Amino acid sequence: MCGIVGYVGSKNTVERLLPGLERLEYRGYDSAGIAVVPEDPGEPIALEKRAGKLRVLKEALESHPLPASSAGIGHTRWATHGGPTDQNAHPHLDESGRVALIHNGIVENYAELREELVTAGVRLLSETDTEVVAQLVGRAVVETGSLESAFRLVVPRLRGTYTLLAIHRGEPGTIVAAKHHSPLVVGFGEDEFFLGSDVAAFVSETTRAAVIDDDRIVVVTDAGIRVTDYAGAAVEPERFEMSWDASTATRGGWPSFMAKEISEQPQAVEQTLVGRVHEGADGAAYVEVPELTELGDDVLRSVTRIIVIACGTASYAGHVAKYLIESWARVPVEVQLSHEFRYSEQIITPETLVISVSQSGETMDTLMAVKHAVALGARTISVCNTQSASIPRDSDATVYTHAGPEVAVASTKAYTAQVTALALIGLHLARVRGESHPLVVATLATLPELVKLAVETHESVRSVAHELRDTTSIIFLGRNVGYPAALEAALKVKELAYIHAEGFAAGELKHGPIALIEEGQVVVVIVPSKDAAPLMHAKVLSNVQEVRARGARVIAIAGHGDALAADACDAVIAVQEVDVARVAETAGLAGATGGDSAAEPQLVASGADLAESLTKIVPLQWLALEIAAAKGLDVDQPRNLAKSVTVE
């Protein structure tokens, strides 16, 4: 979860490293540091590191600039071993002061390695597992004569997950790196080279990159980049061109990355749809996801069970997918947390399809669960936002979202893009399995505009949110796709505003949670469309009456013109719902709003459930952001959290 960046080239090393660290600060912001090998051979490795946000390090560097150098490494930390202190910040030096090393991951056998060093008389200055590795590498350099050889000696001894970058006083202009179950990419500039925990580290400098596989050692000099396996055999890394523009990783005038990313959701949804919705010879639209055609229709037709694996926000996108895929493709779907999937007994057959969801493609729990699924013989599809990440490379097929870089720790546009991608997978599966949903496919074209209108609820949400700044508890209720929206909204409030929040299926209210309701308790209700889901609409409004009768203050996310919701609730944030009749008329599908579900025909047949899962989450994202902002909190970097969870 830490951010790492390395630079080799003729330009100012610190000026190259700092922008990379700024773009990686979302990966870790407990502390930060930089180390360089000075060009003057008489000077030792120069290092500056500070606890706190990156600005603290920048102020220190302004007071004490580091010397000119052609190679350096930088790090933003998310604390695991040892608290966020100057001493625990990376980089770490060996006892000679000639080796500096940074690390992303966890060395699980660090305690025994630490004891070995202490017994040998080495004085350790920090509480970290990383310093143990730095000391081992430093001693191995003395033994082997080079940093690369030292890595080959030390790295096989490490258990756990790691990406390591190191420099050595005796080898100016050189960085050596190693990777095992933790992300590492390299960038190719003009006469300069970069390393990073993701491409954001160097996206403003080059679009040419390569992804490094597990159990590789990378040596970077001014002559180029050389990759080998641990035994020393040369390996050619997979190269790719980045599609992200550097400007997408800046705030662009917005007060926060999160606000900017909420506003970018219409484009994220639209870009995820591009190239996957086609017009047939008869003029009717259909969904074909090119990445899934490689699996073959026969394979997809043979699927008898789907398991969606993910963590956090991505798992709630998976919960939405369960409703959609079961309705459209008629295949049973279950959603499991990745870390539970791996450590519980799984019944997997060749007809089992495992769909993993991860914005970064490096979520360690999900990566290890995918490897477990592959070992058990399942077919695997990943939904990911990052090119050539680890999870896609371990999967049979990958459906990329096209949300662009997401910098804020709390996920917003990645979530809506994931829901969109999962819906496309569901419609592709439905088509190859002989299930036709023309009105749902026609509804896809309306989604970007509907999400845009949902984004415009910001001002109406702001006034409600500011009234909630002092509340200590919020309950969210929803039915069908509104249930995962309630879970996701509660997570956002916990992440950003540090308020206790819970999401419940509305029908579960009477089975226990109603005991929490007392005078003044805030309850936010996601109200289904009264046109597309009249039965659920009535049931949810009954739930509203139940909590209001016990003194709750109720805020509704409901459709424009929903007078029943307005009468029943204390406040309503109105969202434009899909106009099923207009979509059907435009697509020449008049009368096609029926479906297999006798209770809620339009909800399933029209794609109103998909539309609601996207539009009604947006004001809830704004709500969490604005409550946090009213409390004066940092919405981009909430305490104790990091963007990419790259440790188990």
Number of C-alpha atoms within 10 A of each C-alpha: 30 31 32 34 31 35 33 27 24 15 15 16 24 24 9 21 24 21 16 29 28 20 21 28 30 26 29 28 29 25 29 34 28 32 31 29 32 21 17 11 12 8 11 18 25 20 22 21 27 25 22 18 18 23 13 15 20 18 12 13 17 9 9 10 14 19 17 17 24 22 33 32 31 30 36 35 32 27 21 15 15 13 17 19 18 17 18 25 31 32 28 29 28 22 17 11 16 18 27 29 29 33 31 28 26 23 22 13 13 20 13 11 19 20 13 14 17 13 10 9 9 16 12 16 14 18 16 24 22 27 27 28 27 26 26 23 29 27 19 20 22 12 12 14 12 16 26 22 16 20 25 20 17 17 21 11 11 16 13 15 21 26 25 25 30 28 27 26 22 17 16 22 24 27 28 24 24 28 26 21 22 28 29 30 25 27 28 19 15 8 12 21 25 29 28 26 23 26 29 26 28 31 22 17 18 19 18 17 24 20 21 26 25 18 17 23 29 25 18 24 21 18 13 14 18 15 21 17 17 19 11 13 10 13 15 11 18 12 16 14 12 17 13 19 15 16 11 20 19 16 15 11 8 12 11 19 23 25 21 21 24 25 22 19 26 25 19 25 28 20 18 22 23 11 11 17 19 15 10 10 7 6 10 15 20 20 26 19 21 14 15 18 14 11 15 10 15 10 15 20 17 13 18 15 17 22 22 27 30 31 22 14 25 24 24 26 30 30 25 26 29 23 20 26 23 16 21 24 22 16 19 15 21 17 22 18 20 24 18 15 22 19 10 8 8 11 8 17 14 14 17 21 24 25 26 31 35 29 27 24 25 27 28 26 21 27 29 20 24 29 16 16 24 17 9 15 14 23 24 25 25 25 28 27 26 25 22 22 24 23 28 27 14 17 21 16 20 24 23 19 27 25 29 20 22 23 25 22 22 28 22 27 29 29 28 27 30 33 28 28 26 26 26 25 26 23 28 26 25 23 19 19 19 10 15 16 22 22 28 27 22 23 21 24 15 15 23 21 17 20 30 19 17 26 24 14 19 21 13 15 22 19 13 17 20 16 11 18 17 11 13 13 19 20 23 27 29 26 22 17 26 26 24 26 32 29 24 27 29 26 24 25 25 19 23 25 26 19 21 15 22 20 24 21 19 27 16 14 17 12 9 8 14 14 11 14 20 15 13 14 20 23 24 26 30 28 28 30 23 18 18 24 19 17 14 21 20 17 15 23 20 15 20 25 14 16 23 22 13 16 14 23 21 22 22 23 25 26 25 15 13 16 11 13 26 19 11 17 21 13 16 25 21 21 24 20 25 25 14 24 16 13 20 20 13 11 17 15 16 14 9 18 20 15 16 12 12 8 12 17 17 25 26 24 25 29 25 25 24 24 24 27 22 26 28 29 25 28 25 27 26 27 26 26 28 28 28 26 19 16 15 11 17 14 24 21 25 21 14 11 20 24 26 20 20 25 20 14
